[in-house]
Amino acid sequence: MVLGKNQGAVEVYIETATRKFLGSELFVESAEHMAHLLCWMISEGLSLDEILEKPFYHPTLEEGLRTAFKHARRQLE
């Protein structure tokens, strides 16, 4: 729960062969900031593993992104 709210959803899309981050769908408040961060990740060509090596500070909305990326990693393994 962040900012007293526990609602929303994030979908991330990963290319299975290269594990590159391809895109995302955001159904959350304040999505413009997260969308900006995700655009940086895509423009840098980051892989799922490289993204998960980055710090995600607590408590922030971005922790929801980390959860989505961790879920994607579990699905690929």
MIVEXVEX-723117 format. One record per atom (N, C-alpha, C, CB): atom name; x, y, z. Coordinates in pm, whole numbers, plus 50000, padded with zeros to 5 digits. Atoms other than C-alpha are relative to their C-alpha. Glycine has a CB too. Layout:
<zases>
@atom = CA, X = X, Y = Y, Z = Z
...
</zases>
This chain:
<zases>
@atom = N, X = 50085, Y = 49883, Z = 50000
@atom = CA, X = 50000, Y = 50000, Z = 50000
@atom = C, X = 50089, Y = 50124, Z = 50000
@atom = CB, X = 49904, Y = 50000, Z = 50122
@atom = N, X = 49923, Y = 49876, Z = 50010
@atom = CA, X = 50138, Y = 50340, Z = 49899
@atom = C, X = 49902, Y = 50116, Z = 49999
@atom = CB, X = 50091, Y = 50001, Z = 49871
@atom = N, X = 50084, Y = 49881, Z = 49993
@atom = CA, X = 49990, Y = 50681, Z = 49975
@atom = C, X = 49858, Y = 49967, Z = 50047
@atom = CB, X = 49994, Y = 50068, Z = 49865
@atom = N, X = 50129, Y = 50037, Z = 49946
@atom = CA, X = 49707, Y = 50507, Z = 50160
@atom = C, X = 49906, Y = 49938, Z = 49899
@atom = CB, X = 49936, Y = 50118, Z = 50059
@atom = N, X = 50084, Y = 50059, Z = 50104
@atom = CA, X = 49583, Y = 50340, Z = 49841
@atom = C, X = 50057, Y = 49864, Z = 49962
@atom = CB, X = 49992, Y = 50093, Z = 49876
@atom = N, X = 49960, Y = 50133, Z = 50042
@atom = CA, X = 49590, Y = 49980, Z = 49734
@atom = C, X = 49913, Y = 49960, Z = 49881
@atom = CB, X = 49988, Y = 49896, Z = 50117
@atom = N, X = 50077, Y = 50028, Z = 50120
@atom = CA, X = 49452, Y = 49979, Z = 49383
@atom = C, X = 50082, Y = 50032, Z = 49877
@atom = CB, X = 49868, Y = 50080, Z = 50000
@atom = N, X = 49928, Y = 49978, Z = 50124
@atom = CA, X = 49573, Y = 49967, Z = 49026
@atom = C, X = 50061, Y = 49872, Z = 49950
@atom = CB, X = 50107, Y = 50106, Z = 50017
@atom = N, X = 49936, Y = 50117, Z = 50061
@atom = CA, X = 49760, Y = 49732, Z = 48799
@atom = C, X = 50110, Y = 50046, Z = 49906
@atom = CB, X = 49896, Y = 49914, Z = 49925
@atom = N, X = 49889, Y = 49977, Z = 50094
@atom = CA, X = 50079, Y = 49715, Z = 48596
@atom = C, X = 50026, Y = 49870, Z = 49926
@atom = CB, X = 50129, Y = 50050, Z = 50075
@atom = N, X = 49961, Y = 50114, Z = 50084
@atom = CA, X = 50150, Y = 49479, Z = 48307
@atom = C, X = 50131, Y = 50038, Z = 49933
@atom = CB, X = 49889, Y = 49964, Z = 49894
@atom = N, X = 49875, Y = 49975, Z = 50072
@atom = CA, X = 50504, Y = 49452, Z = 48168
@atom = C, X = 50017, Y = 49891, Z = 49894
@atom = CB, X = 50122, Y = 50002, Z = 50098
@atom = N, X = 49980, Y = 50091, Z = 50112
@atom = CA, X = 50601, Y = 49290, Z = 47839
@atom = C, X = 50149, Y = 49982, Z = 49977
@atom = CB, X = 49931, Y = 50053, Z = 49871
@atom = N, X = 49859, Y = 50036, Z = 50010
@atom = CA, X = 50933, Y = 49109, Z = 47807
@atom = C, X = 50016, Y = 49905, Z = 49882
@atom = CB, X = 50052, Y = 49935, Z = 50132
@atom = N, X = 49968, Y = 50093, Z = 50109
@atom = CA, X = 51082, Y = 48945, Z = 47497
@atom = C, X = 50066, Y = 49877, Z = 50061
@atom = CB, X = 50093, Y = 50068, Z = 49892
@atom = N, X = 49952, Y = 50120, Z = 49932
@atom = CA, X = 51140, Y = 48586, Z = 47602
@atom = C, X = 50142, Y = 49961, Z = 49960
@atom = CB, X = 49908, Y = 49884, Z = 49970
@atom = N, X = 49867, Y = 50043, Z = 50045
@atom = CA, X = 51453, Y = 48519, Z = 47392
@atom = C, X = 50111, Y = 50086, Z = 50059
@atom = CB, X = 50008, Y = 50003, Z = 49848
@atom = N, X = 49895, Y = 49908, Z = 49955
@atom = CA, X = 51650, Y = 48829, Z = 47499
@atom = C, X = 49976, Y = 50053, Z = 50140
@atom = CB, X = 50013, Y = 50115, Z = 49905
@atom = N, X = 50041, Y = 49945, Z = 49871
@atom = CA, X = 51463, Y = 48918, Z = 47820
@atom = C, X = 49999, Y = 50152, Z = 50001
@atom = CB, X = 50091, Y = 49949, Z = 50111
@atom = N, X = 50007, Y = 49853, Z = 50010
@atom = CA, X = 51447, Y = 49279, Z = 47693
@atom = C, X = 49861, Y = 50048, Z = 50036
@atom = CB, X = 50039, Y = 50048, Z = 49858
@atom = N, X = 50125, Y = 49936, Z = 49966
@atom = CA, X = 51177, Y = 49505, Z = 47830
@atom = C, X = 49945, Y = 50068, Z = 49876
@atom = CB, X = 50018, Y = 50101, Z = 50118
@atom = N, X = 50060, Y = 49949, Z = 50123
@atom = CA, X = 50939, Y = 49589, Z = 47544
@atom = C, X = 49897, Y = 50110, Z = 50023
@atom = CB, X = 49935, Y = 49888, Z = 49925
@atom = N, X = 50104, Y = 49902, Z = 49976
@atom = CA, X = 50659, Y = 49791, Z = 47701
@atom = C, X = 49919, Y = 49965, Z = 50123
@atom = CB, X = 49910, Y = 50011, Z = 49880
@atom = N, X = 50078, Y = 50017, Z = 49879
@atom = CA, X = 50399, Y = 49823, Z = 47971
@atom = C, X = 49863, Y = 50064, Z = 49984
@atom = CB, X = 50073, Y = 50059, Z = 50120
@atom = N, X = 50130, Y = 49937, Z = 49984
@atom = CA, X = 50038, Y = 49904, Z = 48052
@atom = C, X = 49987, Y = 50039, Z = 50146
@atom = CB, X = 49882, Y = 49905, Z = 49954
@atom = N, X = 50011, Y = 49949, Z = 49864
@atom = CA, X = 49974, Y = 50118, Z = 48359
@atom = C, X = 49856, Y = 50040, Z = 50027
@atom = CB, X = 50094, Y = 50120, Z = 50022
@atom = N, X = 50134, Y = 49966, Z = 49956
@atom = CA, X = 49641, Y = 50141, Z = 48537
@atom = C, X = 50009, Y = 50047, Z = 50145
@atom = CB, X = 49902, Y = 49878, Z = 49986
@atom = N, X = 49974, Y = 49949, Z = 49866
@atom = CA, X = 49748, Y = 50351, Z = 48836
@atom = C, X = 49995, Y = 50153, Z = 49999
@atom = CB, X = 50138, Y = 49951, Z = 50051
@atom = N, X = 49989, Y = 49855, Z = 49987
@atom = CA, X = 49739, Y = 50706, Z = 48969
@atom = C, X = 50145, Y = 50040, Z = 49983
@atom = CB, X = 49946, Y = 50048, Z = 50136
@atom = N, X = 49865, Y = 49946, Z = 50018
@atom = CA, X = 50043, Y = 50922, Z = 48891
@atom = C, X = 50082, Y = 49917, Z = 49902
@atom = CB, X = 50071, Y = 50007, Z = 50134
@atom = N, X = 49932, Y = 50087, Z = 50095
@atom = CA, X = 50129, Y = 50699, Z = 48597
@atom = C, X = 50100, Y = 50074, Z = 49913
@atom = CB, X = 49898, Y = 49932, Z = 49912
@atom = N, X = 49909, Y = 49928, Z = 50089
@atom = CA, X = 50305, Y = 50977, Z = 48407
@atom = C, X = 50145, Y = 49991, Z = 50045
@atom = CB, X = 49959, Y = 50146, Z = 49990
@atom = N, X = 49862, Y = 50012, Z = 49951
@atom = CA, X = 50613, Y = 50957, Z = 48631
@atom = C, X = 50054, Y = 49860, Z = 49971
@atom = CB, X = 50006, Y = 50029, Z = 50153
@atom = N, X = 49957, Y = 50137, Z = 50027
@atom = CA, X = 50630, Y = 50578, Z = 48603
@atom = C, X = 50019, Y = 49978, Z = 49851
@atom = CB, X = 49899, Y = 49899, Z = 50056
@atom = N, X = 49988, Y = 50014, Z = 50146
@atom = CA, X = 50574, Y = 50598, Z = 48227
@atom = C, X = 50132, Y = 50059, Z = 49953
@atom = CB, X = 49882, Y = 50067, Z = 49928
@atom = N, X = 49872, Y = 49938, Z = 50036
@atom = CA, X = 50874, Y = 50830, Z = 48203
@atom = C, X = 50116, Y = 49908, Z = 50034
@atom = CB, X = 50016, Y = 50135, Z = 50073
@atom = N, X = 49894, Y = 50094, Z = 49962
@atom = CA, X = 51094, Y = 50584, Z = 48392
@atom = C, X = 50003, Y = 49879, Z = 49907
@atom = CB, X = 49980, Y = 49954, Z = 50146
@atom = N, X = 50007, Y = 50115, Z = 50089
@atom = CA, X = 50973, Y = 50297, Z = 48176
@atom = C, X = 50052, Y = 50034, Z = 49861
@atom = CB, X = 49856, Y = 49949, Z = 49990
@atom = N, X = 49946, Y = 49957, Z = 50130
@atom = CA, X = 51052, Y = 50494, Z = 47859
@atom = C, X = 50152, Y = 50003, Z = 50002
@atom = CB, X = 49945, Y = 50140, Z = 49962
@atom = N, X = 49853, Y = 50002, Z = 49987
@atom = CA, X = 51408, Y = 50541, Z = 47985
@atom = C, X = 50052, Y = 49857, Z = 49993
@atom = CB, X = 50043, Y = 50066, Z = 50133
@atom = N, X = 49956, Y = 50140, Z = 50002
@atom = CA, X = 51437, Y = 50167, Z = 48044
@atom = C, X = 49996, Y = 49943, Z = 49858
@atom = CB, X = 49912, Y = 49914, Z = 50092
@atom = N, X = 50012, Y = 50049, Z = 50138
@atom = CA, X = 51317, Y = 50091, Z = 47691
@atom = C, X = 50106, Y = 50065, Z = 49912
@atom = CB, X = 49860, Y = 50029, Z = 49944
@atom = N, X = 49902, Y = 49932, Z = 50086
@atom = CA, X = 51540, Y = 50355, Z = 47529
@atom = C, X = 50143, Y = 49955, Z = 50028
@atom = CB, X = 49990, Y = 50152, Z = 50020
@atom = N, X = 49867, Y = 50053, Z = 49965
@atom = CA, X = 51842, Y = 50211, Z = 47713
@atom = C, X = 50015, Y = 49853, Z = 49962
@atom = CB, X = 50026, Y = 50018, Z = 50148
@atom = N, X = 49995, Y = 50140, Z = 50039
@atom = CA, X = 51753, Y = 49861, Z = 47592
@atom = C, X = 50027, Y = 49906, Z = 50116
@atom = CB, X = 50105, Y = 49981, Z = 49897
@atom = N, X = 49973, Y = 50080, Z = 49881
@atom = CA, X = 51756, Y = 49722, Z = 47944
@atom = C, X = 49926, Y = 49866, Z = 49998
@atom = CB, X = 49962, Y = 50077, Z = 50125
@atom = N, X = 50062, Y = 50131, Z = 49985
@atom = CA, X = 51687, Y = 49357, Z = 48010
@atom = C, X = 49927, Y = 49995, Z = 50134
@atom = CB, X = 50106, Y = 49886, Z = 49989
@atom = N, X = 50073, Y = 50022, Z = 49876
@atom = CA, X = 51460, Y = 49231, Z = 48283
@atom = C, X = 50097, Y = 49990, Z = 50118
@atom = CB, X = 49914, Y = 49873, Z = 49991
@atom = N, X = 49903, Y = 50019, Z = 49892
@atom = CA, X = 51762, Y = 49129, Z = 48491
@atom = C, X = 50072, Y = 50131, Z = 50034
@atom = CB, X = 50102, Y = 49893, Z = 49961
@atom = N, X = 49935, Y = 49870, Z = 49975
@atom = CA, X = 51931, Y = 49469, Z = 48450
@atom = C, X = 49906, Y = 50094, Z = 50075
@atom = CB, X = 50043, Y = 50065, Z = 49867
@atom = N, X = 50098, Y = 49916, Z = 49931
@atom = CA, X = 51613, Y = 49645, Z = 48559
@atom = C, X = 49990, Y = 49962, Z = 50147
@atom = CB, X = 49862, Y = 49990, Z = 49932
@atom = N, X = 50014, Y = 50045, Z = 49862
@atom = CA, X = 51583, Y = 49432, Z = 48872
@atom = C, X = 50126, Y = 50023, Z = 50083
@atom = CB, X = 49964, Y = 49855, Z = 50003
@atom = N, X = 49878, Y = 49966, Z = 49927
@atom = CA, X = 51944, Y = 49519, Z = 48964
@atom = C, X = 49997, Y = 50145, Z = 50049
@atom = CB, X = 50123, Y = 49977, Z = 49913
@atom = N, X = 50010, Y = 49858, Z = 49963
@atom = CA, X = 51842, Y = 49888, Z = 48993
@atom = C, X = 49930, Y = 50014, Z = 50135
@atom = CB, X = 49923, Y = 50079, Z = 49891
@atom = N, X = 50069, Y = 49979, Z = 49872
@atom = CA, X = 51734, Y = 50033, Z = 49328
@atom = C, X = 49855, Y = 50046, Z = 49980
@atom = CB, X = 50075, Y = 50103, Z = 50084
@atom = N, X = 50139, Y = 49957, Z = 49994
@atom = CA, X = 51362, Y = 50073, Z = 49398
@atom = C, X = 49978, Y = 50045, Z = 50144
@atom = CB, X = 49898, Y = 49885, Z = 49957
@atom = N, X = 50007, Y = 49945, Z = 49865
@atom = CA, X = 51314, Y = 50300, Z = 49697
@atom = C, X = 49864, Y = 49976, Z = 50064
@atom = CB, X = 50031, Y = 50148, Z = 49998
@atom = N, X = 50119, Y = 50031, Z = 49921
@atom = CA, X = 51059, Y = 50234, Z = 49972
@atom = C, X = 49962, Y = 50121, Z = 50085
@atom = CB, X = 50023, Y = 49875, Z = 50089
@atom = N, X = 50119, Y = 50047, Z = 50072
@atom = CA, X = 50780, Y = 50344, Z = 50001
@atom = C, X = 49973, Y = 50091, Z = 49881
@atom = CB, X = 49877, Y = 49996, Z = 50095
@atom = N, X = 50030, Y = 49923, Z = 50122
@atom = CA, X = 50712, Y = 50453, Z = 49646
@atom = C, X = 49907, Y = 49920, Z = 49912
@atom = CB, X = 50130, Y = 50035, Z = 49924
@atom = N, X = 50085, Y = 50068, Z = 50098
@atom = CA, X = 50468, Y = 50375, Z = 49370
@atom = C, X = 50082, Y = 49909, Z = 49911
@atom = CB, X = 49924, Y = 50102, Z = 49916
@atom = N, X = 49914, Y = 50080, Z = 50087
@atom = CA, X = 50762, Y = 50239, Z = 49173
@atom = C, X = 50024, Y = 49860, Z = 50053
@atom = CB, X = 50132, Y = 50068, Z = 49981
@atom = N, X = 49987, Y = 50136, Z = 49947
@atom = CA, X = 50776, Y = 49940, Z = 49405
@atom = C, X = 49901, Y = 49906, Z = 49932
@atom = CB, X = 49977, Y = 49999, Z = 50153
@atom = N, X = 50094, Y = 50080, Z = 50076
@atom = CA, X = 50471, Y = 49820, Z = 49215
@atom = C, X = 50059, Y = 49955, Z = 49868
@atom = CB, X = 49871, Y = 50077, Z = 49976
@atom = N, X = 49929, Y = 50040, Z = 50122
@atom = CA, X = 50686, Y = 49818, Z = 48902
@atom = C, X = 50093, Y = 49883, Z = 50028
@atom = CB, X = 50079, Y = 50119, Z = 49942
@atom = N, X = 49908, Y = 50108, Z = 49964
@atom = CA, X = 50943, Y = 49604, Z = 49077
@atom = C, X = 49923, Y = 49869, Z = 50016
@atom = CB, X = 50076, Y = 50033, Z = 50130
@atom = N, X = 50082, Y = 50119, Z = 49984
@atom = CA, X = 50669, Y = 49359, Z = 49172
@atom = C, X = 49961, Y = 49942, Z = 49865
@atom = CB, X = 49874, Y = 50031, Z = 50082
@atom = N, X = 50038, Y = 50047, Z = 50134
@atom = CA, X = 50554, Y = 49339, Z = 48809
@atom = C, X = 50120, Y = 49936, Z = 49929
@atom = CB, X = 49945, Y = 50117, Z = 49916
@atom = N, X = 49881, Y = 50057, Z = 50064
@atom = CA, X = 50911, Y = 49278, Z = 48688
@atom = C, X = 50039, Y = 49868, Z = 50066
@atom = CB, X = 50117, Y = 50100, Z = 50008
@atom = N, X = 49970, Y = 50126, Z = 49931
@atom = CA, X = 50967, Y = 49010, Z = 48954
@atom = C, X = 49903, Y = 49890, Z = 49956
@atom = CB, X = 49993, Y = 50018, Z = 50153
@atom = N, X = 50099, Y = 50098, Z = 50048
@atom = CA, X = 50646, Y = 48838, Z = 48845
@atom = C, X = 50036, Y = 49952, Z = 49859
@atom = CB, X = 49857, Y = 50061, Z = 50001
@atom = N, X = 49959, Y = 50037, Z = 50136
@atom = CA, X = 50765, Y = 48847, Z = 48483
@atom = C, X = 50120, Y = 49905, Z = 50003
@atom = CB, X = 50034, Y = 50126, Z = 49919
@atom = N, X = 49881, Y = 50087, Z = 49988
@atom = CA, X = 51100, Y = 48693, Z = 48588
@atom = C, X = 49959, Y = 49859, Z = 50040
@atom = CB, X = 50100, Y = 50059, Z = 50102
@atom = N, X = 50046, Y = 50132, Z = 49958
@atom = CA, X = 50920, Y = 48408, Z = 48766
@atom = C, X = 49932, Y = 49926, Z = 49885
@atom = CB, X = 49904, Y = 50012, Z = 50119
@atom = N, X = 50068, Y = 50065, Z = 50114
@atom = CA, X = 50710, Y = 48342, Z = 48455
@atom = C, X = 50100, Y = 49951, Z = 49895
@atom = CB, X = 49900, Y = 50097, Z = 49935
@atom = N, X = 49900, Y = 50040, Z = 50100
@atom = CA, X = 51024, Y = 48321, Z = 48238
@atom = C, X = 50087, Y = 49884, Z = 50049
@atom = CB, X = 50090, Y = 50120, Z = 49964
@atom = N, X = 49912, Y = 50105, Z = 49945
@atom = CA, X = 51204, Y = 48077, Z = 48470
@atom = C, X = 49931, Y = 49866, Z = 50003
@atom = CB, X = 50047, Y = 50037, Z = 50140
</zases>
